[in-house]
Each structure stands twice: as C-alpha cells, then as structure tokens.
C-alpha cells in the first residue's frame, strides 16, 4: 500500500523554487487540499515576502483544543496577523532566510505541514491527557481509582468534513480515535470493509504491535451521549475505531502516530478508488482478450472473389 504525503506538495514545490535563489516574482495562488482545506500563497507587500494562509473548516473546534498555541509554537516569529477569509497566516522573507540549506529545507517542510500541525492539536491534547491520567491511575488500584480516571476524559469532536467527524478520547491506559465515515456507494462500503478487515488480519498474523482496529455501522460505546452522533440508518455511515495502547503513545512515536491518523481517511479512500480503477482496467483487458478469441474462432468467408484479365470480378465457391 502507498502512504500519502503529510505535507502539501504544491506549497512545498512553490517554496522550494522561491528559496532556490530565483528572481522574486509576484505570487497569487489558491491551493486546495483534502478535507475542504484551502491555502493562499501570495506576495501582498513585496515580491520577497511570501504569505501562506490556511482555511480549515473546523478551525473553531481546533482552537478549543489548543490549535492556536500549537501553530504559534511551530511557526514562532513567522506568524503574522491572519489574512481576511482565512484562519492562520505565516510570512517568509526571502531576504532573511536561514543560510544553511538543511535549515531552509526544514522551513519549507514546516510551512508545507500547516494543515497537519493545525489538525494535530486535539491529538496532542489527548496524548498529554493520557500521560496525566496514567500517572494518576498508578497511585490507585483499579477498584480505588476515582471515577474520572476509570471512565477517561471527555470526547473531543472535530467535524472536519460534511457529515463526517473524528472523535478522540483519552483514558488512563489508551487513547481511542474514532472516524465516522460516509460511503456513498455500495461498492465503496464493501471495499472499505475489506481493507479494514486486512488491518485486523495483519495485526493478528504478523504486526501484533499495531493498534487495534474495529469497523462497525452503529456508534461505538465511547460515543454514547455525544451530541450529533448518528446511527447508520441507510447503511452509508460507518465507524472505524483505532485503539492506541501505551506502546503507541510514547514521546518518540507520537508525531508519526498523529500524522498517520490524520491521513487515514484520505489513505483509505485513495486505495478504494485505486482498487476500483485496477479492477475496471483488468475487466476491460479481459474483455478485449475474449473479443479477440471470439474473432479468431469465426470461420473464414467461404466465398472468394476472382478477377479476369479484363478486370471483371466473379465469385467462386470454396471446396
């Protein structure tokens, strides 16, 4: 399977070209990303000052979980007042870039990861809450632990797409991430179940350290009482649950885990579409081959034409 890039490749390409020392030019580009995210790359003040702004559908929810603090931590002095119509903006001065090439490449990658870093806030909060609750739980036995520790934290909800959301819940022994996902076509739902079952089987066969993955069409128990959670009346809505255990929640692995989870929906739908395209291509190829077999199996026309010396034609019956 193919792992998709976490960064926006178009932003990365534009900044790489501008950071290469090429003559400054005016820029005014709008770039779309997955999950209805939009970027605006522009030079409103001068050709040497590039502004990158991002618009996220669920930014107000992300702010509740610390997105503003995460973005200011990641971009520091590059943060500027937000451009109108967007949620967050950074500015890079081409005349004041890091001298080291590795540092410039790291800056390009950091700006290309604007969406990833904005969406990381609730995951980081859940991971921090898990560590706090785990430390508290270690002071008690399972029976003596306070109810708040036994039940875990509140469910954080991110409505990052129309009709779809990510739910994150921290407990003292795990972090649970639940994706509500709409499959508009019956074939997509079937392919989705096959892929999720492969996650389950792979963990059972060989990758036992992988997170537990569950697929269901009714809301999981963790979402009981959460506003806006719907049952799948028509079968289009499914819930995919990732259960992250302590081995996945270490400080060394948290960045990769967050990136993988964020891109899961795009990853799944990409491979569903790729599988359908492969099957259609194989079916067309097979159909073409069968047509050629049928054409070769047809008997030759027994009537043949002959020409006389004067140019007249006449038909003769084959033996």
N, C-alpha and C positions, 0 to 999 in steps of 0.2 A: 504494500500500500504506500501511497505517496503522502508525505507530511507537507502541509502547506506552509508557506512563509508566514511568520507572525507580523512582520513589518509591511508597510505599504510600499510595494516595489516601485510605483511611479514616483512617489516622493523621493525615495532613495535614488532613483535614476536622475531626477532633476537636480537634486542637491549634489550628487557626485559630479555631474557635469559642471555645475557652477563653482564647486570647490576645486576644480582641476586647474584653475588659473585662466580659464577662457574669459574673453572680454565681457564685462557685465552687460546684461540686456534687461529690457522690461519683461516682467512675467505677470501673467494674469490667467491662472489655470484653476479650474474646479475639478477635483478628483473624487470619484465615488469609490466607496469601499463596501465590504459586506455589511449586512445588518443596518442598512439605511444610514450609514455614516458618510459624511461628506467632508472634504478638505478644500481649503482655498489657499493656493500658493500665489503670492503677489509681491510687487515692489512698489507700494503706495508712496513712499517718501523719496527713495533714491534707488538706482539700479543695483547698488551694492548692499542694500538692506532688504533681505528676503523675509517676508512674514508668512508663517504657516499657521492657519487656523483650522479648528476641527469643530464639527457639529455632530453631536451624538443624541439620538432620540431620547435616551433615558438619562441624560446628564443630571437632571434634578435629583433623581434617585441615587445616582452615583455620588453626588455631593453629600448626601446624608450619610454615606458610608466612608467619607474621607477622601473622595477623588481630588478635591482641590488641593489638599495637603500633599497627596502623593505626587500630583503633577508639579507642584512648586518644589517639592524635594528633588524630583528628577531633572527639572529644567532650570531651576535657580535663577540666575541673572538673565537668562534668555526670555523670561516671562515678561509680557507687555500687557497693557490694557486690552481687553478682549475686543476683537473686531465685531462690528454690528452684524447680527444674524448668526453668530457662531458662539460656541461655549468656552473656548480657550484659545489663546494665541501665543506664539513664540516668535522671536525675531533674531535673525542671524546677520551679523555684519561681515561681509566678505573681506573687509579691510582689517578685521580684527579676529582672524581665525587662529586656532592653535597651529603652531609651527610644525609640530610632529605629525606625520601622515597618519599614524595609528590613532592619534587623538582626533584628527579630523574625521577619519572613518567611523570612530566611535560616536562622534557627534551626529554624523549623518544617520547612523543606525538608531540613535536615541530619538531623534526627531521623527524618523520613519515609524517608530513604535508608539506614537502618540495615542492611537486607539487602544493598543494593548495596555499601556500604562494607565489610561483612564478607567478601563474596564477592570483593572487589577485590584482596585480599592476594596470592594466587598470581599474578595478572596483573601486579601492580606488581613483584613479585619477578622475574618473567620479563623484564619490560621493563628493570629495573635490571641484571639479569644480561646481557641483550643488549648494553647500553651498555658494560659492563665488558669483555665478550669482544670486542666490536668494537674497542675501544681497544687491547686486547692484540693482536688479529689485525693491526692496522695496522702493527705493528712487524716483521711477518714477511711473506714471500711465501707464496702458497698452499701451496707444497711444503714450506717450512720451518716452518710453523705447528705448534705442539705438537698431539698427538693430541686432547687435551681440547678445544682450540679448534676443530679441524676437525669433531669429532663433535658438539659442542654440549653443553649442560648436561643434567642428569637430567630425566626426565619427571615433572612434578608431576601428581598424580591427585586429583581431587575427586569423590567419589561422592555427588553432590548429590541423586540420586533412586534409587529401587529399580531395579536393573538398568541404570542409565544413569550416565555419568560424563563429566567434562571432563578432557582431558589437555592439558597446556601444556608446551612445550619451547622453550627459548631457544637460539639459535645466534648465531654472530658476525655473520651477515648477515640474520637473520629471527627471528620468533617464530611458532611454529605452535600453533594451538589446535584440538583435535580433539574433537568431540562424538560420543559413542556414543548412538544414539537408537533406541528401540523403536517400531516402527509395528505396532500390534496388528491393524489391519485392512488388507486388500489395497488398498482404495481410498486409505487414508491414505498408504501407501507410494508409490502411483502419483502422487498429488498432490504428495507431498514431492519426488519426483524431478523433477516438472515445475517446481516452484518453484526447486529448486537449479539446474536447467538454465537457468532465467531469470537467475539470478545470473551464471552463466558467460557466457551470451549477452550480457547487458548490459555486462559488462566488456569483451567482445570488440568490441561495437558502438560504445559511446559512453563508458562510465565506465572508462577504462583505468587510472585511478589507484586503483581499488577493489582490495581484497585478492583473491588467487586463492582460488577455492572449488572443492573436489573432493568428489565423492559416490561412495561405494563400499560394498559389503557385506562385504568382508573387511578385517581390520585393516591400517592403513597401515604402511609400513616403520618409521616413527618409534616404533611401539608394540611392535616385536619385543622379546620378553623382559620386557615389563612385566607384573607379576602381575595376574591377574584379567581380562586381555583375552581376549575370546571371539570365535570365528568365528561368522558368521551361518548356523547350520545349517538353520534353518527359514525363513530369509529375512526375519524380523521385525527383526533388528538391522542397523542401518546406521551408517556412519561418515561424518561431514561435517567436512571439514578447511578451516580458514581459514589462509592463509599471509600473515602480516603482514610487509611489507618496511620498510626504513628510513624511507621517507616516511610510514608509518603510526605510527612509534614515536617521533616527536618529543615533547618535553615538552608542547608546545601541544595535541597531539591525543590524548594517552594517556588522559585522563579520558573523553572521548567514546567512544574505541575500546573501553575496558573496559566501559562501560555498554552499548554496542551488543552486544558479545559475550555479556554476561551474560543479556540478554533474548532471545537468538536462538532458543532452543528454544520459549519461550512465543510469540514472534513467529511462528515457522513453524507451530506447531500451531493458533494462533488463525486464521491465514489459511487453513489447510487446512479447519478447521471452517466458517469463513465461506464458503468456496468451495462446500463440500458443501451448506450451507444455501441458498445462492443457486441452485445447480443444482436442488435439490429444489423450491424455490419456483417456478422457471421451468418445471419439468416439470408441477407442479400447475396453473399458469396455462395452459400449453399444453393440458393435458388438458381443463381446463374449457372452453377455447375450442373444442376439437374436439367435445366433447359438445354444445355449443350449435349447431355447424354440423350435426351429425347430426340433432338435434331439429328444426331448421328444414327439413331435407331430407325429413322424413317426410311422406307425403300426408295431407291432412286427412280426417277421418272423413266418408265419403260419406253416411252415414245421418243424417238430421236429424229432430228431433222438432218437432211442431207441437201447439198446444193449440186445442181447440174452445172455443165460448162457454161451455159448461157446465163447462169445466175439465179435460175428458178430454184425454189426450195420445195421439198416434198418430205413427208414423214414416213418412216419405216417402222414396223413392229419388231421389237426385240425378241430374241429367241427365248 
